[in-house]
């Protein structure tokens, strides 16, 4: 059946009131928990407004990551004050305007692997006098024109919160603690605070989030978990906040390596629990095929890989609970995203740059829905990376700038920020696909729901590559008095936005006449849908 015929058939089914259950969808998942079939009617999606919320969705779940690598900082963010490219204080104007549309999120800087060889003093003082160093990547020269003050300026212009990743691999405890003091101590109180003032910023930066190293199992020092824990304790044993409540983040495992987590936390309990607020596993879903060339099976396999975030969160949370039963330490997934092979860079200097397609947008939406469903566990998540890199929201080269389909997903999901995550059951059939020489299966529909006052937001990802689906969305304990629908999709699975065609993949919003306790709506193939539901 081609896509158009399928859409027509489902549209007819909608008018005669055929529900998803009648279509014989056997599979059931419960948003916010494990798969279960108990007590669920086969009516598609049920939003459990009558149950207590899961937790409040931190806007920081929608955060970003910006590293000194390839074209992220130089070209992506920093163009320089004298540039012909429109800028504010050297920072790309188009970027500022778009990042502001993401809401009050956090941006992690300066790495990544770069962080564990970055000496912050290289990036302060008169720009022309700053030392030039070999960068961490490809040994490109790092001019240090973008340092602490420039990053803070960027954050203030974009109205986002900074998150600094400190150097454990090649740095010292003293260097870290002095960076905190330089940033946060009030003017006139210490020599370092006065140095900050002399460099142009009287007001303290008030940095809350501090990462103590990055990927300490790898580029951050190749530590054992026990040795890293010893370093972590030394770095964090005495760090004054200067009035700022610090949020200290330890580098977590590579993917879902539960053993690494257990070994770190076993040592941590031996050390009378050094101050620790966030634990940061990194999960890259990797690739299947190529950024823009992939088969139907590879489409599903990619989405399936993204869905492994659910298990990572559950497993890591359970491991944390063995040592921290009150769950004071939360998850910070401060690097996630797809990682495709090279070949779609817009500029060969932009290491790891990849063209973001509709497929990447669905991965972003699946992942953000997963975070929403675990709002009580995940305090922050940072997609890698903001611009000109992996899974980016933006591409920029010279004076050209474009928002990728990923950006549109992040903007679409903004109503979830700060709202209460609501449990949701989804009944949908599995989709079978071939990967690694065997048949595998993926949920056809997944999503999340949140409530803010009378506004219910439901986001749904429909992974079927070719056929639409009709969903009967039941509001248990609520009635809709008005619904608007926003959809991001395209007829080509590899569709993407380019400098020449920036609007190729864009969300479209429409009014609907949906009302009442059950809303029947069509999900287009390969789509992300947001329903803005005004409750009576
Ligand atoms: O995001 C690119 C790199 O991937 C980061 O520097 C590192 O932390 C990770 O391995």
Boltz pocket constraint, residues with backbone or C-beta under 6 A from the ligand:
constraints:
  - pocket:
      binder: B
      contacts: [[A, 67], [A, 111], [A, 112], [A, 113], [A, 114], [A, 214], [A, 215], [A, 335], [A, 384], [A, 385], [A, 390]]
      max_distance: 6.0
